[in-house]
Amino acid sequence: MANRVRPLVVTEADRRQLERLQRASAGPAGLSRRARAVLLMADQVPGVEVAARTGYTVVQVSRLRRRFAEQGVAGLTDRPRSGRPPTLTARQTARVVARTLAPPPAGQTHWTTRDLARETGVSHSTVHRIWRAHGLQPHRVTTFKFTTDPQAEAKIHDIVGLYLHPPTHAVVLSVDEKTQIQALSRTQPLLPLRPGLPARRTHDYRRNGLTSLFAALEVATGRVVGACRPRHTGADFLAFLKQVARRYRGRELHVILDNVSTHTTPAVAAWLAGQPTIHFHFTPKGASWLNLIEAWFSILTRKSVRRGSFDTVPALIRHIEAYIAQWNQHPTPFVWTKEPAEVIRKAVRRKA
């Protein structure tokens, strides 16, 4: 005679609670999984099928059935784990935190959990828990830079004002050059993406030359004008400026630039003096990140250049031009949200 399992009895109230637990995204994943298994059993799905759908073993499904039958929904919650709970005094915690904030041993730049565990006499997992509880991340480091430009505040107000409140009937352009883009070719062909495998490439490469990209980002629309040139001299920058001026002939232009020397050569200054509708706005020294074109250059690097393989510089230039054309089909403007005062607080060091 076949072994028949008695159907699991689930009340309407229990079913509603189980369905809520199954859908919950904020609770423990194990509880959602157990609720799904019980619902399947309540629908008279065989235990073998329940195990296949939920990833449990048949024995675990049987245990869940018994737990629910004896305790209801409450029986599905995580049970206390065996073993003695960890004991950690407040003094030990304070010592770990204090040592974390103190300099590491000579020759090291930062603490690791295992180094600090040896130092403080606790386990490395305990150090990790304390770090998480106190928001300590010795393995991470971020960068910052204060501008030393004496006119920094005025320049920040000027440029952020262009982003937030651009002049009526004028075009605001963010202009810069990305220099020395390398045409690198891998020594072996790339292995393409496959199910279960990422794309693969060799670690070694050949250098096939350089190009520099001059680019102008139209702040209001996100459209980009770009030109690749062999060098990045003042003459190259002036040639690009003339290209931009022809594109926006008859429009008032406000051009945001950083302080690189090619932007202020005598030839550029002389040309600008004869262009009454073109106005330069320079970022503070040491604060070129204020120029929005830098964000677009970052996207270009990640999505177009870094993973490419180019046998020649012309191939690299065609690749960049194709990306710019594709970008301009669906341009995405960068929306500046910070007020000048907030930028100044973070970028300008006040004298005591």
Residue frames as qw, qx, qy, qz and C-alpha x, y, z in Angstrom:
[[0.000, 0.891, 0.454, 0.000, 0.00, 0.00, 0.00],
 [0.385, 0.570, -0.038, 0.725, 1.33, 3.44, -0.89],
 [0.376, -0.378, -0.463, 0.708, 2.41, 5.68, 1.99],
 [0.022, 0.756, 0.406, 0.514, -0.17, 8.51, 2.02],
 [0.271, -0.025, -0.372, 0.887, 0.57, 11.78, 3.85],
 [0.028, -0.728, -0.640, 0.245, -2.28, 13.44, 5.69],
 [0.255, 0.716, 0.233, 0.606, -3.17, 16.81, 4.01],
 [0.319, -0.102, -0.368, 0.867, -1.86, 19.87, 5.85],
 [0.084, -0.810, -0.580, -0.037, -4.69, 21.96, 7.35],
 [0.288, -0.008, -0.038, 0.957, -4.22, 25.71, 6.82],
 [0.082, 0.739, 0.567, -0.354, -6.87, 28.17, 7.98],
 [0.362, 0.816, 0.271, 0.361, -7.77, 31.23, 5.92],
 [0.266, -0.954, 0.135, 0.014, -6.07, 33.48, 8.48],
 [0.688, -0.422, 0.461, 0.368, -2.90, 31.35, 8.36],
 [0.657, 0.421, 0.449, 0.436, -2.94, 31.36, 4.55],
 [0.160, 0.957, 0.103, 0.220, -3.16, 35.15, 4.43],
 [0.435, -0.833, 0.318, 0.122, -0.25, 35.42, 6.86],
 [0.755, -0.124, 0.515, 0.386, 1.81, 32.88, 4.93],
 [0.539, 0.663, 0.347, 0.387, 1.20, 34.67, 1.66],
 [0.067, -0.990, 0.070, -0.098, 2.27, 37.95, 3.28],
 [0.606, -0.615, 0.444, 0.240, 5.47, 36.35, 4.57],
 [0.755, 0.209, 0.485, 0.387, 6.19, 34.82, 1.16],
 [0.387, 0.814, 0.229, 0.368, 5.90, 38.22, -0.55],
 [0.363, -0.916, 0.054, 0.165, 7.83, 40.16, 2.10],
 [0.682, 0.588, -0.191, 0.391, 11.12, 41.58, 0.83],
 [0.068, -0.776, 0.393, -0.488, 12.35, 43.07, 4.10],
 [0.804, -0.460, 0.287, -0.244, 12.14, 39.99, 6.31],
 [0.417, -0.446, 0.773, 0.172, 14.49, 36.99, 6.57],
 [0.488, 0.345, -0.606, -0.525, 14.79, 35.10, 3.30],
 [0.128, 0.051, -0.985, 0.100, 14.56, 31.77, 5.12],
 [0.313, 0.319, 0.648, -0.617, 11.16, 32.66, 6.59],
 [0.535, 0.468, -0.159, -0.685, 9.80, 33.59, 3.15],
 [0.375, 0.302, -0.835, -0.265, 11.11, 30.30, 1.77],
 [0.038, 0.084, 0.942, -0.324, 9.54, 28.27, 4.57],
 [0.444, 0.396, 0.364, -0.717, 6.19, 30.02, 4.09],
 [0.529, 0.416, -0.469, -0.572, 6.26, 29.13, 0.38],
 [0.227, 0.150, -0.962, -0.021, 6.95, 25.47, 1.23],
 [0.216, 0.241, 0.788, -0.524, 4.00, 25.32, 3.62],
 [0.517, 0.451, 0.042, -0.726, 1.69, 26.92, 1.04],
 [0.455, 0.333, -0.727, -0.392, 2.72, 24.29, -1.49],
 [0.089, -0.021, -0.972, 0.215, 2.05, 21.54, 1.01],
 [0.355, 0.336, 0.522, -0.699, -1.34, 23.08, 1.81],
 [0.592, 0.457, -0.228, -0.624, -2.15, 22.86, -1.91],
 [0.917, -0.018, 0.382, -0.113, -1.41, 19.12, -1.68],
 [0.529, 0.705, -0.473, -0.027, 1.80, 19.33, -3.71],
 [0.953, -0.131, -0.224, 0.157, 3.83, 16.15, -3.04],
 [0.550, -0.775, 0.167, 0.261, 6.78, 16.51, -0.68],
 [0.700, -0.020, 0.406, 0.588, 9.27, 15.56, -3.40],
 [0.318, 0.694, 0.362, 0.535, 7.91, 18.32, -5.64],
 [0.302, -0.949, -0.078, -0.039, 7.94, 20.82, -2.76],
 [0.679, -0.512, 0.270, 0.451, 11.60, 20.00, -2.14],
 [0.589, 0.271, 0.431, 0.628, 12.43, 20.45, -5.83],
 [0.123, 0.838, 0.317, 0.427, 10.69, 23.84, -6.01],
 [0.361, -0.925, 0.018, -0.121, 12.08, 25.30, -2.80],
 [0.408, 0.647, -0.563, 0.313, 15.56, 23.76, -2.67],
 [0.574, -0.487, 0.535, -0.383, 14.94, 21.86, 0.57],
 [0.154, 0.161, -0.972, -0.080, 15.54, 18.16, 1.02],
 [0.581, -0.354, -0.608, -0.409, 12.59, 15.81, 1.47],
 [0.539, -0.322, -0.635, 0.449, 13.57, 15.38, 5.13],
 [0.110, -0.102, -0.211, 0.966, 13.55, 19.15, 5.67],
 [0.403, -0.228, -0.394, -0.794, 10.12, 19.39, 4.05],
 [0.620, -0.370, -0.691, -0.047, 8.86, 16.73, 6.43],
 [0.397, -0.266, -0.495, 0.726, 10.24, 18.65, 9.41],
 [0.112, -0.049, -0.056, -0.991, 8.57, 21.86, 8.21],
 [0.528, -0.331, -0.593, -0.510, 5.27, 20.01, 7.91],
 [0.592, -0.394, -0.647, 0.274, 5.59, 18.81, 11.50],
 [0.255, -0.144, -0.290, 0.911, 6.63, 22.22, 12.83],
 [0.277, -0.157, -0.223, -0.921, 3.67, 23.93, 11.19],
 [0.596, -0.357, -0.650, -0.307, 1.22, 21.23, 12.27],
 [0.570, -0.378, -0.585, 0.436, 2.36, 21.56, 15.92],
 [0.301, -0.450, -0.243, 0.805, 2.97, 25.30, 16.24],
 [0.326, 0.863, 0.373, -0.098, 1.31, 27.01, 13.28],
 [0.453, 0.825, -0.052, 0.334, 2.94, 30.03, 11.58],
 [0.355, -0.861, 0.343, -0.122, 4.97, 30.77, 14.72],
 [0.869, -0.249, 0.393, 0.167, 6.79, 27.48, 14.24],
 [0.741, 0.569, 0.137, 0.329, 8.37, 28.74, 11.00],
 [0.032, -0.964, 0.236, -0.122, 10.49, 31.45, 12.62],
 [0.537, 0.497, -0.608, 0.308, 14.22, 30.91, 13.08],
 [0.824, -0.514, -0.237, 0.032, 15.03, 28.84, 16.11],
 [0.299, -0.874, 0.384, 0.007, 17.78, 29.81, 18.55],
 [0.690, 0.488, -0.526, 0.090, 21.11, 28.40, 17.46],
 [0.890, -0.375, -0.194, 0.169, 22.98, 25.96, 19.62],
 [0.621, 0.237, -0.241, 0.707, 26.07, 26.91, 21.50],
 [0.359, -0.622, -0.365, 0.592, 26.95, 29.53, 24.07],
 [0.268, 0.925, 0.209, 0.170, 26.15, 33.10, 23.00],
 [0.571, 0.365, -0.210, 0.705, 29.21, 35.32, 22.59],
 [0.441, -0.811, -0.272, 0.270, 30.16, 37.34, 25.65],
 [0.482, 0.403, 0.022, 0.778, 31.74, 40.69, 24.99],
 [0.316, -0.659, -0.411, 0.545, 32.15, 43.36, 27.63],
 [0.194, 0.967, 0.163, 0.016, 31.75, 47.06, 27.01],
 [0.362, -0.784, 0.386, 0.325, 35.40, 47.50, 27.95],
 [0.603, -0.033, 0.668, 0.435, 36.51, 45.07, 25.23],
 [0.422, 0.740, 0.478, 0.216, 34.34, 46.83, 22.67],
 [0.047, -0.990, 0.042, 0.128, 35.75, 50.22, 23.64],
 [0.506, -0.550, 0.528, 0.403, 39.31, 48.87, 23.38],
 [0.588, 0.279, 0.640, 0.408, 38.69, 47.49, 19.87],
 [0.258, 0.905, 0.310, 0.133, 37.20, 50.80, 18.74],
 [0.253, -0.915, 0.211, 0.232, 40.04, 52.81, 20.29],
 [0.560, -0.331, 0.610, 0.453, 42.74, 50.65, 18.69],
 [0.542, 0.550, 0.561, 0.300, 40.96, 50.83, 15.34],
 [0.134, 0.978, 0.136, 0.084, 41.13, 54.63, 15.48],
 [0.430, -0.763, 0.375, 0.303, 44.78, 54.57, 16.53],
 [0.390, 0.670, -0.561, -0.290, 47.64, 54.18, 14.02],
 [0.993, 0.037, -0.096, -0.064, 48.39, 50.58, 12.93],
 [0.777, -0.428, 0.252, 0.385, 51.75, 48.87, 13.56],
 [0.050, -0.719, 0.434, 0.541, 54.81, 50.23, 11.81],
 [0.124, -0.197, 0.839, 0.493, 54.96, 49.30, 8.16],
 [0.134, 0.490, 0.852, 0.126, 51.18, 48.98, 7.76],
 [0.055, -0.223, -0.202, -0.952, 48.73, 51.55, 6.43],
 [0.608, -0.284, -0.034, -0.740, 45.56, 50.24, 8.08],
 [0.445, -0.204, 0.795, -0.358, 44.20, 47.61, 10.43],
 [0.536, -0.021, -0.721, -0.439, 42.77, 44.29, 9.28],
 [0.779, -0.443, -0.058, -0.439, 40.37, 42.23, 11.38],
 [0.931, -0.082, -0.287, 0.210, 42.96, 39.53, 12.01],
 [0.434, 0.370, -0.354, 0.742, 45.74, 41.98, 12.94],
 [0.314, -0.497, 0.202, -0.783, 43.47, 43.79, 15.37],
 [0.889, -0.318, -0.215, -0.250, 42.17, 40.50, 16.76],
 [0.789, 0.049, -0.390, 0.472, 45.73, 39.49, 17.69],
 [0.170, 0.421, -0.272, 0.848, 46.28, 42.92, 19.20],
 [0.457, -0.387, 0.157, -0.785, 43.12, 42.95, 21.34],
 [0.114, -0.139, 0.940, -0.291, 42.73, 39.27, 22.19],
 [0.655, 0.317, 0.430, -0.534, 39.32, 38.71, 20.57],
 [0.628, 0.232, 0.685, 0.288, 38.32, 36.79, 17.44],
 [0.125, -0.079, 0.413, 0.899, 38.50, 38.39, 14.03],
 [0.144, -0.530, -0.725, -0.416, 34.74, 37.84, 13.60],
 [0.317, -0.736, -0.462, 0.380, 34.17, 39.80, 16.81],
 [0.247, -0.385, 0.156, 0.875, 36.29, 42.65, 15.43],
 [0.016, 0.227, 0.655, 0.721, 34.23, 42.57, 12.26],
 [0.231, -0.684, -0.687, -0.082, 30.96, 42.78, 14.22],
 [0.315, -0.673, -0.240, 0.625, 32.24, 45.71, 16.27],
 [0.189, -0.167, 0.377, 0.891, 33.36, 47.53, 13.13],
 [0.087, -0.439, -0.715, -0.537, 29.95, 47.04, 11.54],
 [0.306, -0.729, -0.587, 0.175, 28.15, 48.24, 14.68],
 [0.290, -0.720, -0.076, 0.625, 30.27, 51.41, 14.87],
 [0.522, 0.843, 0.124, -0.052, 30.49, 52.14, 11.15],
 [0.300, -0.735, 0.511, 0.331, 34.26, 51.61, 11.00],
 [0.879, 0.454, 0.135, 0.057, 35.84, 50.68, 7.65],
 [0.407, -0.713, 0.397, 0.410, 39.65, 50.79, 7.94],
 [0.618, 0.081, 0.637, 0.453, 40.05, 49.06, 4.55],
 [0.352, 0.775, 0.439, 0.288, 38.42, 51.98, 2.74],
 [0.307, -0.449, -0.007, 0.839, 39.85, 55.39, 1.91],
 [0.368, 0.817, 0.426, 0.124, 38.24, 58.26, 0.03],
 [0.490, 0.108, 0.083, 0.861, 39.88, 61.30, -1.51],
 [0.011, -0.923, -0.348, 0.163, 39.30, 65.00, -1.05],
 [0.519, 0.148, 0.103, 0.836, 40.88, 68.22, -2.22],
 [0.056, -0.840, -0.308, 0.444, 40.52, 71.81, -1.13],
 [0.510, 0.694, 0.176, 0.476, 40.97, 74.52, -3.72],
 [0.502, -0.432, -0.135, 0.737, 43.60, 77.16, -2.98],
 [0.231, 0.504, 0.376, 0.742, 42.24, 79.67, -5.47],
 [0.083, -0.222, -0.402, 0.884, 41.74, 83.05, -3.70],
 [0.414, 0.113, -0.160, -0.889, 38.76, 83.70, -6.02],
 [0.064, -0.087, -0.991, -0.081, 37.25, 80.26, -5.46],
 [0.193, 0.475, 0.700, -0.497, 33.98, 81.43, -3.91],
 [0.343, 0.577, -0.068, -0.738, 33.24, 83.90, -6.69],
 [0.262, 0.295, -0.786, -0.476, 34.04, 81.31, -9.37],
 [0.032, 0.201, 0.971, -0.127, 31.86, 78.68, -7.69],
 [0.295, 0.566, 0.448, -0.625, 28.93, 81.10, -7.53],
 [0.311, 0.527, -0.383, -0.692, 29.50, 81.97, -11.19],
 [0.232, 0.176, -0.895, -0.337, 29.65, 78.38, -12.52],
 [0.060, 0.309, 0.911, -0.267, 26.96, 76.89, -10.28],
 [0.306, 0.543, 0.244, -0.743, 24.77, 79.84, -11.22],
 [0.347, 0.369, -0.588, -0.631, 25.19, 78.91, -14.89],
 [0.147, -0.050, -0.985, -0.074, 24.12, 75.34, -14.09],
 [0.044, 0.448, 0.785, -0.425, 21.10, 76.25, -11.96],
 [0.252, 0.817, 0.330, -0.400, 19.98, 79.43, -13.70],
 [0.537, 0.079, 0.468, 0.697, 21.41, 79.59, -17.25],
 [0.094, 0.393, -0.056, -0.913, 21.07, 82.89, -19.10],
 [0.619, 0.554, 0.462, -0.310, 17.99, 83.19, -21.30],
 [0.675, 0.734, -0.001, -0.078, 18.58, 82.58, -25.03],
 [0.078, 0.757, -0.649, 0.001, 22.20, 81.56, -24.37],
 [0.935, 0.076, -0.346, -0.011, 24.02, 78.22, -24.59],
 [0.453, -0.727, 0.502, -0.121, 26.11, 76.96, -21.67],
 [0.851, 0.352, -0.388, 0.035, 28.92, 74.63, -22.74],
 [0.685, -0.616, 0.385, 0.055, 31.20, 72.55, -20.55],
 [0.703, 0.653, -0.277, 0.051, 34.50, 72.18, -22.44],
 [0.494, -0.664, 0.556, 0.080, 37.69, 70.25, -21.80],
 [0.631, 0.482, -0.580, -0.182, 40.05, 67.74, -23.38],
 [0.905, -0.307, 0.291, -0.044, 40.72, 64.12, -22.47],
 [0.239, 0.787, -0.551, -0.140, 44.38, 63.75, -23.29],
 [0.072, 0.459, -0.886, -0.004, 46.54, 60.77, -24.22],
 [0.869, 0.046, 0.282, -0.403, 43.83, 58.20, -24.85],
 [0.206, -0.450, 0.830, 0.256, 45.79, 55.06, -25.70],
 [0.814, 0.273, -0.295, -0.419, 45.03, 52.78, -28.62],
 [0.343, -0.409, 0.834, -0.139, 45.70, 49.46, -26.91],
 [0.796, 0.166, -0.421, -0.402, 45.32, 46.11, -28.62],
 [0.781, -0.387, 0.456, -0.180, 45.26, 42.82, -26.73],
 [0.044, -0.498, 0.818, 0.283, 47.79, 40.20, -27.75],
 [0.084, 0.174, 0.970, 0.150, 44.99, 37.65, -28.24],
 [0.307, -0.378, -0.456, -0.745, 41.41, 38.11, -29.49],
 [0.403, -0.203, 0.471, -0.758, 38.80, 38.79, -26.83],
 [0.136, -0.201, -0.968, -0.056, 36.72, 35.80, -25.75],
 [0.327, -0.381, -0.230, -0.834, 33.09, 36.91, -25.86],
 [0.474, -0.194, 0.508, -0.692, 30.46, 36.70, -23.15],
 [0.470, -0.055, -0.844, -0.253, 28.95, 33.25, -22.63],
 [0.709, -0.538, -0.176, -0.420, 26.26, 31.95, -20.25],
 [0.868, -0.471, -0.064, 0.148, 28.02, 31.47, -16.93],
 [0.698, -0.107, 0.095, 0.701, 31.23, 33.15, -18.16],
 [0.044, 0.887, 0.044, -0.458, 32.17, 36.83, -18.42],
 [0.636, 0.748, -0.133, 0.136, 33.97, 38.22, -21.44],
 [0.772, -0.482, 0.190, 0.369, 37.71, 37.50, -21.15],
 [0.475, 0.846, -0.191, 0.149, 40.85, 39.18, -22.39],
 [0.794, 0.064, -0.294, 0.528, 44.57, 38.79, -21.97],
 [0.418, -0.815, -0.155, 0.370, 46.32, 40.91, -19.38],
 [0.432, -0.360, 0.336, 0.756, 49.07, 41.99, -21.81],
 [0.435, 0.830, 0.330, -0.115, 48.64, 44.45, -24.66],
 [0.563, 0.161, 0.244, 0.773, 50.42, 46.46, -27.33],
 [0.004, -0.737, -0.181, 0.652, 50.54, 50.25, -27.41],
 [0.525, 0.424, 0.558, 0.483, 49.60, 51.58, -30.84],
 [0.187, 0.361, 0.149, 0.902, 49.62, 55.33, -30.30],
 [0.083, -0.459, -0.561, 0.684, 47.69, 58.14, -28.66],
 [0.026, 0.564, 0.435, 0.701, 44.94, 60.61, -29.41],
 [0.041, -0.215, -0.485, 0.846, 43.40, 63.51, -27.48],
 [0.024, -0.616, -0.732, -0.290, 39.68, 64.18, -27.45],
 [0.050, 0.013, 0.168, -0.984, 38.38, 67.75, -27.28],
 [0.156, -0.501, -0.834, -0.170, 34.74, 67.82, -26.24],
 [0.184, -0.133, 0.149, -0.963, 32.00, 70.34, -25.49],
 [0.096, -0.406, -0.901, 0.117, 28.93, 69.28, -23.49],
 [0.243, -0.425, -0.225, -0.843, 25.77, 71.33, -24.00],
 [0.050, -0.048, 0.766, -0.639, 24.59, 71.53, -20.41],
 [0.558, 0.117, 0.201, -0.796, 20.88, 72.01, -21.17],
 [0.840, 0.252, -0.201, -0.437, 20.50, 69.08, -23.55],
 [0.783, -0.337, 0.518, 0.066, 23.46, 66.77, -22.87],
 [0.808, 0.578, 0.040, 0.108, 24.55, 66.80, -26.53],
 [0.606, -0.561, 0.336, 0.452, 28.30, 66.53, -27.13],
 [0.582, 0.793, -0.179, -0.001, 30.54, 68.00, -29.81],
 [0.733, -0.505, 0.381, 0.250, 33.88, 66.21, -30.04],
 [0.623, 0.731, -0.279, 0.013, 37.04, 66.17, -32.11],
 [0.875, -0.333, 0.179, 0.303, 40.13, 63.95, -31.82],
 [0.355, 0.884, -0.292, 0.084, 43.54, 65.44, -32.52],
 [0.816, 0.198, -0.426, 0.338, 47.09, 64.03, -32.32],
 [0.383, 0.075, -0.460, 0.797, 48.17, 66.58, -29.72],
 [0.261, -0.811, -0.522, 0.033, 46.60, 68.89, -27.15],
 [0.398, -0.025, -0.049, 0.916, 48.37, 72.20, -27.71],
 [0.127, 0.539, 0.284, -0.783, 46.91, 75.68, -27.55],
 [0.252, 0.274, -0.522, -0.767, 46.60, 75.64, -31.36],
 [0.210, -0.194, -0.939, -0.194, 44.61, 72.39, -31.19],
 [0.031, -0.521, -0.687, 0.506, 42.32, 73.85, -28.54],
 [0.168, 0.475, -0.046, -0.863, 41.80, 77.01, -30.60],
 [0.237, 0.075, -0.758, -0.603, 40.91, 74.96, -33.66],
 [0.166, -0.387, -0.905, 0.065, 38.29, 73.12, -31.62],
 [0.034, 0.532, 0.405, -0.743, 36.91, 76.40, -30.26],
 [0.227, 0.319, -0.366, -0.844, 36.45, 77.67, -33.80],
 [0.238, -0.142, -0.905, -0.322, 34.63, 74.44, -34.68],
 [0.110, -0.504, -0.763, 0.390, 32.28, 74.95, -31.73],
 [0.085, 0.484, 0.099, -0.865, 31.74, 78.61, -32.61],
 [0.250, 0.114, -0.628, -0.728, 30.72, 77.65, -36.16],
 [0.210, -0.311, -0.925, -0.058, 28.27, 75.08, -34.82],
 [0.150, -0.703, -0.592, 0.365, 26.61, 77.69, -32.60],
 [0.247, 0.169, 0.225, 0.927, 27.00, 80.63, -34.98],
 [0.247, -0.498, -0.278, -0.783, 24.86, 83.57, -33.91],
 [0.692, -0.591, -0.404, -0.092, 24.26, 82.22, -30.37],
 [0.184, -0.786, 0.431, -0.405, 25.62, 83.63, -27.15],
 [0.847, 0.013, -0.512, 0.142, 27.97, 81.05, -25.61],
 [0.429, -0.753, 0.401, -0.295, 29.06, 80.67, -22.00],
 [0.801, 0.286, -0.515, 0.108, 32.02, 78.27, -21.94],
 [0.682, -0.671, 0.259, -0.134, 33.07, 76.60, -18.68],
 [0.710, 0.495, -0.443, 0.234, 36.76, 75.63, -18.61],
 [0.776, -0.544, -0.080, 0.310, 39.45, 74.55, -16.20],
 [0.116, -0.945, 0.219, 0.212, 42.80, 76.30, -15.79],
 [0.829, -0.007, 0.363, 0.426, 45.05, 74.19, -18.02],
 [0.241, -0.535, 0.246, 0.771, 47.60, 76.32, -19.86],
 [0.228, 0.183, 0.720, 0.629, 46.27, 75.52, -23.35],
 [0.011, 0.764, 0.643, 0.054, 43.05, 77.39, -22.48],
 [0.167, -0.930, -0.118, 0.304, 44.81, 80.70, -21.85],
 [0.630, 0.000, 0.315, 0.710, 47.45, 81.00, -24.59],
 [0.007, 0.460, -0.070, -0.885, 47.90, 84.43, -26.23],
 [0.130, -0.038, -0.718, -0.682, 46.37, 83.09, -29.46],
 [0.201, -0.520, -0.830, -0.010, 43.25, 81.95, -27.61],
 [0.141, -0.622, -0.373, 0.674, 43.00, 85.27, -25.76],
 [0.024, 0.296, -0.338, -0.893, 43.37, 87.22, -29.00],
 [0.180, -0.241, -0.815, -0.495, 40.66, 85.13, -30.71],
 [0.211, -0.584, -0.742, 0.255, 38.33, 85.50, -27.74],
 [0.090, -0.464, -0.136, 0.871, 38.74, 89.30, -27.78],
 [0.207, 0.142, -0.478, -0.842, 37.16, 89.32, -31.25],
 [0.344, -0.312, -0.845, -0.265, 34.19, 87.16, -30.18],
 [0.231, -0.279, 0.300, -0.882, 31.82, 89.39, -28.18],
 [0.785, -0.205, -0.156, -0.563, 29.18, 86.63, -27.89],
 [0.847, -0.020, -0.507, 0.160, 31.55, 84.05, -26.35],
 [0.330, -0.766, 0.337, -0.436, 32.34, 84.25, -22.62],
 [0.614, 0.165, -0.728, 0.256, 34.82, 82.08, -20.70],
 [0.627, -0.642, 0.157, -0.413, 34.13, 80.96, -17.11],
 [0.471, 0.402, -0.747, 0.241, 37.05, 79.27, -15.35],
 [0.804, -0.472, -0.360, -0.031, 36.68, 76.75, -12.53],
 [0.398, -0.851, 0.335, -0.069, 38.73, 77.42, -9.37],
 [0.367, 0.569, -0.733, 0.072, 42.25, 76.08, -9.44],
 [0.005, 0.167, -0.941, 0.294, 42.29, 72.50, -8.23],
 [0.472, 0.289, 0.629, -0.546, 38.53, 72.13, -8.76],
 [0.244, 0.216, -0.647, -0.690, 38.19, 70.92, -12.34],
 [0.015, 0.273, 0.959, -0.068, 35.60, 68.41, -11.04],
 [0.241, 0.527, 0.380, -0.721, 33.21, 71.37, -11.11],
 [0.323, 0.385, -0.489, -0.713, 33.20, 71.05, -14.90],
 [0.814, 0.115, 0.375, -0.429, 30.35, 68.72, -15.95],
 [0.700, 0.531, -0.434, -0.201, 32.25, 67.42, -18.99],
 [0.019, -0.463, 0.856, -0.228, 34.38, 65.44, -16.52],
 [0.655, 0.043, 0.622, -0.426, 31.33, 63.30, -15.69],
 [0.810, 0.509, -0.021, -0.291, 30.80, 62.57, -19.39],
 [0.345, 0.637, -0.689, 0.026, 34.50, 61.69, -19.83],
 [0.366, -0.280, 0.825, -0.327, 34.10, 59.16, -17.02],
 [0.792, 0.296, 0.393, -0.362, 31.17, 57.53, -18.83],
 [0.634, 0.670, -0.343, -0.176, 33.13, 57.48, -22.09],
 [0.046, 0.555, -0.819, 0.139, 36.03, 55.72, -20.38],
 [0.501, -0.093, 0.785, -0.353, 33.87, 53.06, -18.72],
 [0.725, 0.405, 0.454, -0.323, 31.49, 52.33, -21.59],
 [0.673, 0.729, -0.054, -0.114, 33.59, 52.92, -24.70],
 [0.333, 0.785, -0.512, 0.108, 37.36, 53.04, -24.27],
 [0.421, -0.590, 0.655, -0.216, 38.56, 50.96, -21.31],
 [0.752, -0.038, 0.654, -0.074, 37.52, 47.52, -22.57],
 [0.702, 0.681, -0.032, -0.205, 38.19, 48.17, -26.23],
 [0.698, -0.247, 0.482, 0.468, 41.00, 46.74, -28.34],
 [0.432, 0.878, 0.026, -0.204, 42.33, 48.99, -31.12],
 [0.845, 0.068, 0.231, 0.477, 45.07, 48.07, -33.57],
 [0.396, 0.336, 0.151, 0.841, 45.51, 51.64, -34.81],
 [0.025, -0.300, -0.320, 0.898, 44.81, 55.18, -33.67],
 [0.345, -0.007, -0.390, -0.854, 42.31, 55.76, -36.53],
 [0.480, -0.298, -0.809, -0.164, 40.37, 52.70, -35.31],
 [0.277, -0.383, -0.612, 0.634, 40.26, 54.23, -31.82],
 [0.105, 0.190, -0.007, -0.976, 39.09, 57.58, -33.22],
 [0.426, -0.148, -0.621, -0.642, 36.32, 55.94, -35.25],
 [0.434, -0.358, -0.808, 0.173, 35.22, 54.07, -32.14],
 [0.142, -0.361, -0.416, 0.822, 35.03, 57.30, -30.10],
 [0.233, 0.094, -0.269, -0.930, 33.20, 59.14, -32.87],
 [0.445, -0.256, -0.775, -0.369, 30.68, 56.29, -33.09],
 [0.330, -0.420, -0.719, 0.445, 30.07, 56.52, -29.35],
 [0.015, 0.283, 0.146, -0.948, 29.52, 60.29, -29.54],
 [0.351, -0.045, -0.527, -0.773, 27.05, 59.82, -32.42],
 [0.459, -0.345, -0.816, -0.070, 25.19, 57.16, -30.46],
 [0.227, -0.366, -0.543, 0.721, 25.15, 59.33, -27.32],
 [0.127, 0.191, -0.060, -0.971, 23.70, 62.26, -29.26],
 [0.343, -0.259, -0.742, -0.515, 20.80, 60.14, -30.50],
 [0.584, -0.653, -0.463, -0.137, 19.54, 59.95, -26.90],
 [0.295, 0.444, -0.422, 0.733, 21.52, 62.59, -24.97],
 [0.580, -0.621, -0.512, 0.121, 21.22, 62.71, -21.20],
 [0.062, 0.776, -0.197, 0.596, 21.80, 66.08, -19.52],
 [0.520, -0.131, -0.641, 0.548, 23.55, 66.13, -16.17],
 [0.310, -0.814, -0.292, -0.395, 21.37, 67.90, -13.61],
 [0.321, 0.253, -0.518, 0.752, 23.32, 69.96, -11.06],
 [0.506, -0.654, -0.532, -0.185, 21.58, 70.00, -7.67],
 [0.578, -0.399, -0.348, 0.621, 24.05, 71.54, -5.18],
 [0.002, 0.987, 0.147, 0.073, 23.72, 75.18, -4.20],
 [0.443, 0.686, -0.348, 0.461, 26.92, 77.31, -4.24],
 [0.393, -0.695, 0.413, -0.438, 27.04, 77.54, -0.43],
 [0.943, -0.205, 0.245, -0.098, 27.07, 73.75, -0.09],
 [0.831, 0.439, -0.104, 0.326, 29.87, 73.39, -2.65],
 [0.133, 0.780, -0.353, 0.499, 31.89, 76.10, -0.91],
 [0.676, -0.585, 0.335, -0.298, 31.60, 74.36, 2.47],
 [0.960, -0.066, 0.256, 0.092, 33.14, 71.19, 1.03],
 [0.771, 0.471, 0.078, 0.422, 35.66, 72.62, -1.44],
 [0.196, 0.757, -0.199, 0.591, 37.05, 75.73, 0.26],
 [0.648, -0.306, -0.513, 0.471, 39.10, 75.51, 3.44],
 [0.186, -0.938, -0.119, -0.268, 38.36, 78.41, 5.76],
 [0.414, 0.420, -0.485, 0.646, 41.29, 80.13, 7.45],
 [0.536, -0.529, -0.592, 0.287, 41.22, 79.84, 11.22]]
